[in-house]
Amino acid sequence: VLIATGKVINLSKNLGISEGKITDEEGKLYAYATATCMIIRP
């Protein structure tokens, strides 16, 4: 069984940074990703 988790690392007025991981039940890491998103408000 694979487990996907994600969390927000930092969130400010104009920028959001997050990470995601895919692991198995024993904790072995299969994938790791980060994302940086610019927040544009009207």
CHARMM-style PDB file with segment names, atoms N, HN, CA, C and O in Angstrom:
ATOM      1  N   VAL     1       0.846  -1.178   0.000  1.00  0.00      PROA
ATOM      2  CA  VAL     1       0.000   0.000   0.000  1.00  0.00      PROA
ATOM      3  C   VAL     1       0.891   1.241   0.000  1.00  0.00      PROA
ATOM      4  O   VAL     1       1.812   1.348   0.809  1.00  0.00      PROA
ATOM      5  N   LEU     2       0.619   2.158  -0.893  1.00  0.00      PROA
ATOM      6  HN  LEU     2      -0.129   2.071  -1.550  1.00  0.00      PROA
ATOM      7  CA  LEU     2       1.353   3.427  -0.936  1.00  0.00      PROA
ATOM      8  C   LEU     2       0.519   4.514  -0.274  1.00  0.00      PROA
ATOM      9  O   LEU     2      -0.709   4.519  -0.369  1.00  0.00      PROA
ATOM     10  N   ILE     3       1.197   5.425   0.392  1.00  0.00      PROA
ATOM     11  HN  ILE     3       2.194   5.421   0.469  1.00  0.00      PROA
ATOM     12  CA  ILE     3       0.543   6.507   1.122  1.00  0.00      PROA
ATOM     13  C   ILE     3       1.057   7.836   0.587  1.00  0.00      PROA
ATOM     14  O   ILE     3       2.265   8.073   0.559  1.00  0.00      PROA
ATOM     15  N   ALA     4       0.143   8.700   0.162  1.00  0.00      PROA
ATOM     16  HN  ALA     4      -0.838   8.508   0.184  1.00  0.00      PROA
ATOM     17  CA  ALA     4       0.506  10.034  -0.322  1.00  0.00      PROA
ATOM     18  C   ALA     4       0.162  11.056   0.756  1.00  0.00      PROA
ATOM     19  O   ALA     4      -0.943  11.057   1.298  1.00  0.00      PROA
ATOM     20  N   THR     5       1.122  11.925   1.060  1.00  0.00      PROA
ATOM     21  HN  THR     5       2.021  11.925   0.620  1.00  0.00      PROA
ATOM     22  CA  THR     5       0.896  12.988   2.032  1.00  0.00      PROA
ATOM     23  C   THR     5       1.360  14.307   1.436  1.00  0.00      PROA
ATOM     24  O   THR     5       2.246  14.338   0.582  1.00  0.00      PROA
ATOM     25  N   GLY     6       0.764  15.373   1.885  1.00  0.00      PROA
ATOM     26  HN  GLY     6       0.044  15.347   2.579  1.00  0.00      PROA
ATOM     27  CA  GLY     6       1.156  16.697   1.433  1.00  0.00      PROA
ATOM     28  C   GLY     6       0.996  17.691   2.560  1.00  0.00      PROA
ATOM     29  O   GLY     6       0.153  17.516   3.440  1.00  0.00      PROA
ATOM     30  N   LYS     7       1.804  18.733   2.532  1.00  0.00      PROA
ATOM     31  HN  LYS     7       2.489  18.875   1.816  1.00  0.00      PROA
ATOM     32  CA  LYS     7       1.664  19.777   3.542  1.00  0.00      PROA
ATOM     33  C   LYS     7       2.151  21.105   2.992  1.00  0.00      PROA
ATOM     34  O   LYS     7       2.955  21.166   2.062  1.00  0.00      PROA
ATOM     35  N   VAL     8       1.645  22.149   3.589  1.00  0.00      PROA
ATOM     36  HN  VAL     8       0.992  22.099   4.345  1.00  0.00      PROA
ATOM     37  CA  VAL     8       2.059  23.506   3.248  1.00  0.00      PROA
ATOM     38  C   VAL     8       3.289  23.831   4.083  1.00  0.00      PROA
ATOM     39  O   VAL     8       3.259  23.732   5.310  1.00  0.00      PROA
ATOM     40  N   ILE     9       4.362  24.216   3.417  1.00  0.00      PROA
ATOM     41  HN  ILE     9       4.386  24.296   2.421  1.00  0.00      PROA
ATOM     42  CA  ILE     9       5.600  24.584   4.106  1.00  0.00      PROA
ATOM     43  C   ILE     9       5.548  26.038   4.557  1.00  0.00      PROA
ATOM     44  O   ILE     9       5.912  26.363   5.687  1.00  0.00      PROA
ATOM     45  N   ASN    10       5.093  26.905   3.663  1.00  0.00      PROA
ATOM     46  HN  ASN    10       4.797  26.641   2.745  1.00  0.00      PROA
ATOM     47  CA  ASN    10       5.024  28.335   3.962  1.00  0.00      PROA
ATOM     48  C   ASN    10       3.903  28.937   3.133  1.00  0.00      PROA
ATOM     49  O   ASN    10       3.732  28.597   1.962  1.00  0.00      PROA
ATOM     50  N   LEU    11       3.150  29.824   3.739  1.00  0.00      PROA
ATOM     51  HN  LEU    11       3.288  30.100   4.690  1.00  0.00      PROA
ATOM     52  CA  LEU    11       2.081  30.522   3.032  1.00  0.00      PROA
ATOM     53  C   LEU    11       2.116  31.982   3.447  1.00  0.00      PROA
ATOM     54  O   LEU    11       1.943  32.317   4.619  1.00  0.00      PROA
ATOM     55  N   SER    12       2.345  32.845   2.463  1.00  0.00      PROA
ATOM     56  HN  SER    12       2.486  32.572   1.511  1.00  0.00      PROA
ATOM     57  CA  SER    12       2.354  34.276   2.730  1.00  0.00      PROA
ATOM     58  C   SER    12       1.288  34.936   1.863  1.00  0.00      PROA
ATOM     59  O   SER    12       0.490  34.252   1.223  1.00  0.00      PROA
ATOM     60  N   LYS    13       1.276  36.237   1.843  1.00  0.00      PROA
ATOM     61  HN  LYS    13       1.925  36.793   2.363  1.00  0.00      PROA
ATOM     62  CA  LYS    13       0.264  36.970   1.087  1.00  0.00      PROA
ATOM     63  C   LYS    13       0.349  36.683  -0.410  1.00  0.00      PROA
ATOM     64  O   LYS    13      -0.681  36.594  -1.078  1.00  0.00      PROA
ATOM     65  N   ASN    14       1.563  36.538  -0.947  1.00  0.00      PROA
ATOM     66  HN  ASN    14       2.400  36.611  -0.405  1.00  0.00      PROA
ATOM     67  CA  ASN    14       1.739  36.391  -2.389  1.00  0.00      PROA
ATOM     68  C   ASN    14       2.393  35.084  -2.829  1.00  0.00      PROA
ATOM     69  O   ASN    14       2.548  34.855  -4.028  1.00  0.00      PROA
ATOM     70  N   LEU    15       2.777  34.224  -1.891  1.00  0.00      PROA
ATOM     71  HN  LEU    15       2.651  34.410  -0.916  1.00  0.00      PROA
ATOM     72  CA  LEU    15       3.534  33.028  -2.251  1.00  0.00      PROA
ATOM     73  C   LEU    15       3.138  31.851  -1.363  1.00  0.00      PROA
ATOM     74  O   LEU    15       2.956  31.999  -0.154  1.00  0.00      PROA
ATOM     75  N   GLY    16       3.011  30.685  -1.982  1.00  0.00      PROA
ATOM     76  HN  GLY    16       3.159  30.564  -2.964  1.00  0.00      PROA
ATOM     77  CA  GLY    16       2.742  29.459  -1.240  1.00  0.00      PROA
ATOM     78  C   GLY    16       3.752  28.390  -1.620  1.00  0.00      PROA
ATOM     79  O   GLY    16       4.045  28.201  -2.801  1.00  0.00      PROA
ATOM     80  N   ILE    17       4.284  27.692  -0.631  1.00  0.00      PROA
ATOM     81  HN  ILE    17       4.046  27.846   0.328  1.00  0.00      PROA
ATOM     82  CA  ILE    17       5.253  26.626  -0.863  1.00  0.00      PROA
ATOM     83  C   ILE    17       4.720  25.366  -0.192  1.00  0.00      PROA
ATOM     84  O   ILE    17       4.336  25.391   0.977  1.00  0.00      PROA
ATOM     85  N   SER    18       4.699  24.259  -0.945  1.00  0.00      PROA
ATOM     86  HN  SER    18       5.011  24.239  -1.895  1.00  0.00      PROA
ATOM     87  CA  SER    18       4.179  23.006  -0.412  1.00  0.00      PROA
ATOM     88  C   SER    18       5.091  21.853  -0.796  1.00  0.00      PROA
ATOM     89  O   SER    18       5.962  21.990  -1.654  1.00  0.00      PROA
ATOM     90  N   GLU    19       4.876  20.707  -0.143  1.00  0.00      PROA
ATOM     91  HN  GLU    19       4.168  20.595   0.555  1.00  0.00      PROA
ATOM     92  CA  GLU    19       5.632  19.505  -0.468  1.00  0.00      PROA
ATOM     93  C   GLU    19       4.698  18.308  -0.435  1.00  0.00      PROA
ATOM     94  O   GLU    19       3.676  18.317   0.251  1.00  0.00      PROA
ATOM     95  N   GLY    20       5.062  17.283  -1.183  1.00  0.00      PROA
ATOM     96  HN  GLY    20       5.892  17.275  -1.740  1.00  0.00      PROA
ATOM     97  CA  GLY    20       4.313  16.037  -1.189  1.00  0.00      PROA
ATOM     98  C   GLY    20       5.259  14.858  -1.179  1.00  0.00      PROA
ATOM     99  O   GLY    20       6.354  14.921  -1.738  1.00  0.00      PROA
ATOM    100  N   LYS    21       4.830  13.772  -0.535  1.00  0.00      PROA
ATOM    101  HN  LYS    21       3.941  13.721  -0.081  1.00  0.00      PROA
ATOM    102  CA  LYS    21       5.648  12.561  -0.450  1.00  0.00      PROA
ATOM    103  C   LYS    21       4.771  11.345  -0.719  1.00  0.00      PROA
ATOM    104  O   LYS    21       3.589  11.332  -0.376  1.00  0.00      PROA
ATOM    105  N   ILE    22       5.358  10.331  -1.333  1.00  0.00      PROA
ATOM    106  HN  ILE    22       6.318  10.342  -1.611  1.00  0.00      PROA
ATOM    107  CA  ILE    22       4.717   9.030  -1.465  1.00  0.00      PROA
ATOM    108  C   ILE    22       5.621   8.017  -0.780  1.00  0.00      PROA
ATOM    109  O   ILE    22       6.787   7.863  -1.146  1.00  0.00      PROA
ATOM    110  N   THR    23       5.072   7.325   0.223  1.00  0.00      PROA
ATOM    111  HN  THR    23       4.125   7.450   0.520  1.00  0.00      PROA
ATOM    112  CA  THR    23       5.815   6.331   0.985  1.00  0.00      PROA
ATOM    113  C   THR    23       5.000   5.043   1.070  1.00  0.00      PROA
ATOM    114  O   THR    23       3.810   5.024   0.756  1.00  0.00      PROA
ATOM    115  N   ASP    24       5.664   3.965   1.501  1.00  0.00      PROA
ATOM    116  HN  ASP    24       6.631   3.981   1.756  1.00  0.00      PROA
ATOM    117  CA  ASP    24       4.921   2.741   1.772  1.00  0.00      PROA
ATOM    118  C   ASP    24       4.672   2.653   3.279  1.00  0.00      PROA
ATOM    119  O   ASP    24       5.032   3.559   4.029  1.00  0.00      PROA
ATOM    120  N   GLU    25       4.053   1.552   3.713  1.00  0.00      PROA
ATOM    121  HN  GLU    25       3.761   0.815   3.103  1.00  0.00      PROA
ATOM    122  CA  GLU    25       3.704   1.402   5.124  1.00  0.00      PROA
ATOM    123  C   GLU    25       4.925   1.340   6.036  1.00  0.00      PROA
ATOM    124  O   GLU    25       4.826   1.636   7.226  1.00  0.00      PROA
ATOM    125  N   GLU    26       6.064   0.962   5.490  1.00  0.00      PROA
ATOM    126  HN  GLU    26       6.144   0.721   4.523  1.00  0.00      PROA
ATOM    127  CA  GLU    26       7.292   0.882   6.279  1.00  0.00      PROA
ATOM    128  C   GLU    26       8.053   2.203   6.308  1.00  0.00      PROA
ATOM    129  O   GLU    26       9.056   2.320   7.012  1.00  0.00      PROA
ATOM    130  N   GLY    27       7.591   3.198   5.553  1.00  0.00      PROA
ATOM    131  HN  GLY    27       6.776   3.103   4.981  1.00  0.00      PROA
ATOM    132  CA  GLY    27       8.235   4.499   5.530  1.00  0.00      PROA
ATOM    133  C   GLY    27       9.227   4.696   4.402  1.00  0.00      PROA
ATOM    134  O   GLY    27       9.870   5.743   4.330  1.00  0.00      PROA
ATOM    135  N   LYS    28       9.372   3.707   3.510  1.00  0.00      PROA
ATOM    136  HN  LYS    28       8.850   2.856   3.569  1.00  0.00      PROA
ATOM    137  CA  LYS    28      10.292   3.855   2.377  1.00  0.00      PROA
ATOM    138  C   LYS    28       9.755   4.931   1.432  1.00  0.00      PROA
ATOM    139  O   LYS    28       8.595   4.889   1.022  1.00  0.00      PROA
ATOM    140  N   LEU    29      10.607   5.883   1.096  1.00  0.00      PROA
ATOM    141  HN  LEU    29      11.549   5.917   1.428  1.00  0.00      PROA
ATOM    142  CA  LEU    29      10.218   7.008   0.250  1.00  0.00      PROA
ATOM    143  C   LEU    29      10.320   6.622  -1.222  1.00  0.00      PROA
ATOM    144  O   LEU    29      11.369   6.165  -1.676  1.00  0.00      PROA
ATOM    145  N   TYR    30       9.224   6.805  -1.970  1.00  0.00      PROA
ATOM    146  HN  TYR    30       8.372   7.176  -1.601  1.00  0.00      PROA
ATOM    147  CA  TYR    30       9.203   6.510  -3.404  1.00  0.00      PROA
ATOM    148  C   TYR    30       9.215   7.780  -4.252  1.00  0.00      PROA
ATOM    149  O   TYR    30       9.746   7.772  -5.363  1.00  0.00      PROA
ATOM    150  N   ALA    31       8.646   8.858  -3.752  1.00  0.00      PROA
ATOM    151  HN  ALA    31       8.215   8.865  -2.849  1.00  0.00      PROA
ATOM    152  CA  ALA    31       8.617  10.111  -4.515  1.00  0.00      PROA
ATOM    153  C   ALA    31       8.549  11.286  -3.544  1.00  0.00      PROA
ATOM    154  O   ALA    31       7.957  11.199  -2.468  1.00  0.00      PROA
ATOM    155  N   TYR    32       9.173  12.383  -3.955  1.00  0.00      PROA
ATOM    156  HN  TYR    32       9.654  12.454  -4.829  1.00  0.00      PROA
ATOM    157  CA  TYR    32       9.163  13.616  -3.170  1.00  0.00      PROA
ATOM    158  C   TYR    32       9.086  14.776  -4.148  1.00  0.00      PROA
ATOM    159  O   TYR    32       9.804  14.794  -5.148  1.00  0.00      PROA
ATOM    160  N   ALA    33       8.225  15.742  -3.870  1.00  0.00      PROA
ATOM    161  HN  ALA    33       7.642  15.728  -3.058  1.00  0.00      PROA
ATOM    162  CA  ALA    33       8.089  16.890  -4.766  1.00  0.00      PROA
ATOM    163  C   ALA    33       7.789  18.138  -3.948  1.00  0.00      PROA
ATOM    164  O   ALA    33       7.200  18.073  -2.869  1.00  0.00      PROA
ATOM    165  N   THR    34       8.211  19.279  -4.490  1.00  0.00      PROA
ATOM    166  HN  THR    34       8.690  19.332  -5.367  1.00  0.00      PROA
ATOM    167  CA  THR    34       7.857  20.565  -3.904  1.00  0.00      PROA
ATOM    168  C   THR    34       7.225  21.426  -4.987  1.00  0.00      PROA
ATOM    169  O   THR    34       7.441  21.217  -6.180  1.00  0.00      PROA
ATOM    170  N   ALA    35       6.447  22.390  -4.546  1.00  0.00      PROA
ATOM    171  HN  ALA    35       6.271  22.560  -3.576  1.00  0.00      PROA
ATOM    172  CA  ALA    35       5.824  23.320  -5.486  1.00  0.00      PROA
ATOM    173  C   ALA    35       5.851  24.716  -4.875  1.00  0.00      PROA
ATOM    174  O   ALA    35       5.638  24.891  -3.676  1.00  0.00      PROA
ATOM    175  N   THR    36       6.116  25.693  -5.716  1.00  0.00      PROA
ATOM    176  HN  THR    36       6.289  25.550  -6.691  1.00  0.00      PROA
ATOM    177  CA  THR    36       6.057  27.091  -5.326  1.00  0.00      PROA
ATOM    178  C   THR    36       5.031  27.769  -6.216  1.00  0.00      PROA
ATOM    179  O   THR    36       5.137  27.725  -7.442  1.00  0.00      PROA
ATOM    180  N   CYS    37       4.039  28.394  -5.599  1.00  0.00      PROA
ATOM    181  HN  CYS    37       3.953  28.429  -4.603  1.00  0.00      PROA
ATOM    182  CA  CYS    37       2.936  29.004  -6.352  1.00  0.00      PROA
ATOM    183  C   CYS    37       2.823  30.482  -6.000  1.00  0.00      PROA
ATOM    184  O   CYS    37       2.878  30.867  -4.832  1.00  0.00      PROA
ATOM    185  N   MET    38       2.665  31.293  -7.028  1.00  0.00      PROA
ATOM    186  HN  MET    38       2.620  30.981  -7.976  1.00  0.00      PROA
ATOM    187  CA  MET    38       2.427  32.715  -6.826  1.00  0.00      PROA
ATOM    188  C   MET    38       0.918  32.927  -6.701  1.00  0.00      PROA
ATOM    189  O   MET    38       0.148  32.456  -7.540  1.00  0.00      PROA
ATOM    190  N   ILE    39       0.503  33.630  -5.661  1.00  0.00      PROA
ATOM    191  HN  ILE    39       1.128  34.012  -4.980  1.00  0.00      PROA
ATOM    192  CA  ILE    39      -0.909  33.909  -5.421  1.00  0.00      PROA
ATOM    193  C   ILE    39      -1.222  35.292  -5.982  1.00  0.00      PROA
ATOM    194  O   ILE    39      -0.657  36.294  -5.545  1.00  0.00      PROA
ATOM    195  N   ILE    40      -2.123  35.331  -6.948  1.00  0.00      PROA
ATOM    196  HN  ILE    40      -2.582  34.517  -7.303  1.00  0.00      PROA
ATOM    197  CA  ILE    40      -2.515  36.594  -7.580  1.00  0.00      PROA
ATOM    198  C   ILE    40      -3.948  36.904  -7.156  1.00  0.00      PROA
ATOM    199  O   ILE    40      -4.876  36.161  -7.475  1.00  0.00      PROA
ATOM    200  N   ARG    41      -4.110  37.973  -6.458  1.00  0.00      PROA
ATOM    201  HN  ARG    41      -3.357  38.577  -6.199  1.00  0.00      PROA
ATOM    202  CA  ARG    41      -5.441  38.361  -5.967  1.00  0.00      PROA
ATOM    203  C   ARG    41      -5.982  39.506  -6.823  1.00  0.00      PROA
ATOM    204  O   ARG    41      -5.227  40.354  -7.298  1.00  0.00      PROA
ATOM    205  N   PRO    42      -7.296  39.514  -7.009  1.00  0.00      PROA
ATOM    206  CA  PRO    42      -7.894  40.597  -7.820  1.00  0.00      PROA
ATOM    207  C   PRO    42      -7.836  41.950  -7.129  1.00  0.00      PROA
ATOM    208  OT1 PRO    42      -8.296  42.948  -7.685  1.00  0.00      PROA
TER     209      PRO     42
END
